[in-house]
Amino acid sequence: MVYRIKEKFWGFGDNFSITDSQGNECFYVKGRAFSWGDNLSFLDNNRKELAIIKQKLFSWKPKYQIFINGELYAEIIKEWSWFSKVFILDVPGPNDYTIEGSFWDHEFVFTRNNQQVATISKKHWAWTDSYAIDIQEKENEIAILMTCIVIDQILHDDTHSDND
């Protein structure tokens, strides 16, 4: 399944719409404008909250947590690396995802059990961040889409800290 994530140009906080390949809105992400760290609600197309994404502050590595029904579901951690960007989506059980890619190309690959299960590709010439995500059948689409949002947040943080 192919999804498109597009950051909303106007608004307070980080807001994203997620559509399918035909342009139908499937999910919406609403960021809170005034919070300590990133705090985002992951909503279905009826604006019902499915999950919350929270940045874990005071951590050695950039880390975000996903909560479903108030319970910690998964963590997304940016690993230390020299030449590429590496993230881990730590989900319950032995089914963690590794996400590797290039900051400059904004191309990322999700692998699980040594199998490629999803890809992210950024549209380079747009006013707002816009991504295409191709997810294999039977994969956890919501966890992968939330991870894409987190990667965008971390890359923005990296870009702003590099310019200071």
Phi, psi and omega per residue, in radians:
M1 nan 2.382 3.124
V2 -1.855 2.279 3.088
Y3 -2.098 2.767 3.032
R4 -2.153 2.259 3.051
I5 -1.920 2.222 -3.141
K6 -2.299 2.193 3.097
E7 -1.290 2.407 3.105
K8 -1.303 2.370 -3.065
F9 -1.288 -0.775 -3.098
W10 -1.848 2.501 3.054
G11 2.423 2.883 3.089
F12 -1.640 2.359 -3.110
G13 1.459 3.140 3.122
D14 -1.641 1.991 -3.135
N15 -2.132 2.398 -3.097
F16 -2.354 2.505 2.949
S17 -1.910 2.504 -3.134
I18 -2.128 2.098 -3.102
T19 -2.072 2.805 3.040
D20 -1.469 -3.087 -3.061
S21 -1.167 -0.306 3.087
Q22 -1.607 -0.017 3.122
G23 1.593 0.119 3.103
N24 -1.392 2.276 3.133
E25 -1.192 2.228 3.134
C26 -1.880 -0.703 -3.079
F27 -2.491 2.863 3.094
Y28 -2.486 2.442 3.105
V29 -2.049 2.180 -3.116
K30 -2.051 2.088 3.111
G31 -1.589 2.608 3.070
R32 -1.570 2.219 -3.019
A33 -1.216 -0.653 -3.040
F34 -2.105 1.476 3.120
S35 -2.529 2.770 3.054
W36 -1.376 1.988 -3.074
G37 1.345 3.056 3.124
D38 -1.324 2.375 3.139
N39 -2.493 1.886 -2.993
L40 -2.192 2.478 3.036
S41 -1.776 2.272 3.101
F42 -1.744 2.005 -2.993
L43 -2.025 2.656 3.012
D44 -1.409 -3.104 -3.058
N45 -1.218 -0.204 3.032
N46 -1.674 0.154 3.139
R47 1.169 0.490 3.016
K48 -1.549 2.271 -3.088
E49 -1.232 2.178 3.097
L50 -1.726 -0.578 -3.085
A51 -2.821 2.879 3.066
I52 -2.165 2.387 3.070
I53 -1.926 2.145 -3.133
K54 -2.199 2.346 3.048
Q55 -1.324 2.297 3.085
K56 -1.564 1.949 -3.129
L57 -1.419 2.826 3.100
F58 1.030 0.850 3.109
S59 -2.110 2.576 -3.138
W60 -1.101 -0.682 3.116
K61 -1.989 2.642 3.038
P62 -1.000 2.238 -3.076
K63 -2.473 2.377 3.075
Y64 -2.193 2.619 3.122
Q65 -2.100 2.504 3.082
I66 -1.905 2.189 3.108
F67 -1.987 2.291 3.036
I68 -2.124 2.196 -3.075
N69 0.919 0.678 3.093
G70 1.368 -0.075 -3.128
E71 -1.794 2.461 3.078
L72 -1.130 2.118 -3.129
Y73 -1.762 -0.767 -3.072
A74 -2.760 2.881 3.045
E75 -2.225 2.530 3.073
I76 -2.042 2.140 -3.040
I77 -2.184 2.316 3.035
K78 -1.526 2.126 -3.127
E79 -1.498 2.778 3.062
W80 -1.309 2.278 3.070
S81 -2.741 2.681 -3.087
W82 -1.572 -0.812 -2.944
F83 -1.928 -0.185 3.132
S84 -2.459 2.983 3.065
K85 -1.709 2.260 -3.135
V86 -2.243 2.290 3.115
F87 -2.241 2.669 3.034
I88 -2.108 2.260 2.970
L89 -1.766 1.773 -3.075
D90 -1.592 1.798 3.130
V91 -1.870 2.843 -3.141
P92 -1.000 2.447 3.112
G93 1.506 -2.936 -3.058
P94 -1.553 0.357 -3.017
N95 -1.815 0.635 -3.132
D96 -1.117 2.654 3.088
Y97 -1.864 2.494 2.961
T98 -1.933 2.312 -3.125
I99 -2.083 2.120 3.140
E100 -2.209 2.502 3.110
G101 -3.019 -3.023 -3.093
S102 -1.935 2.250 3.072
F103 -1.066 -0.734 -3.048
W104 -1.250 -0.688 -3.120
D105 -1.520 -0.317 -3.080
H106 0.957 0.728 3.063
E107 -2.046 2.221 -3.108
F108 -2.310 2.620 3.129
V109 -2.186 2.262 3.040
F110 -1.635 2.273 3.028
T111 -2.195 2.574 3.058
R112 -2.504 2.228 -3.082
N113 0.936 0.758 3.119
N114 1.085 0.359 3.103
Q115 -2.077 2.344 3.058
Q116 -1.249 2.172 -3.076
V117 -2.100 -0.235 3.120
A118 -2.852 2.728 3.059
T119 -2.359 2.631 3.059
I120 -2.133 2.373 3.073
S121 -2.373 2.239 -3.112
K122 -1.649 2.410 3.003
K123 -1.373 2.117 -2.988
H124 -1.403 -0.577 -3.039
W125 -1.918 1.281 3.122
A126 -2.416 2.706 3.134
W127 -1.165 -0.582 3.124
T128 -2.176 2.901 3.118
D129 -1.160 2.331 -3.118
S130 -2.483 2.214 -3.060
Y131 -2.229 2.602 2.947
A132 -1.918 2.300 -3.131
I133 -2.166 2.132 3.115
D134 -1.893 2.009 -3.052
I135 -2.031 2.285 3.106
Q136 -1.176 2.684 3.090
E137 -1.028 2.625 3.073
K138 1.213 0.196 3.039
E139 -1.632 2.817 -3.133
N140 -1.357 1.567 -3.048
E141 -1.047 -0.756 -3.076
I142 -1.143 -0.771 3.121
A143 -1.092 -0.703 3.133
I144 -1.178 -0.743 3.120
L145 -1.129 -0.709 3.097
M146 -1.121 -0.643 3.102
T147 -1.120 -0.657 3.081
C148 -1.050 -0.735 3.114
I149 -1.095 -0.773 -3.140
V150 -1.105 -0.756 3.102
I151 -1.015 -0.749 3.092
D152 -1.049 -0.761 3.141
Q153 -1.094 -0.777 -3.123
I154 -1.160 -0.725 3.129
L155 -1.119 -0.655 3.066
H156 -1.119 -0.756 3.110
D157 -1.070 -0.746 3.108
D158 -1.075 -0.761 -3.127
T159 -1.100 -0.779 -3.111
H160 -1.220 -0.624 3.120
S161 -1.260 -0.498 3.092
D162 -1.230 -0.465 -3.095
N163 -1.527 -0.161 -3.104
D164 -1.322 nan nan
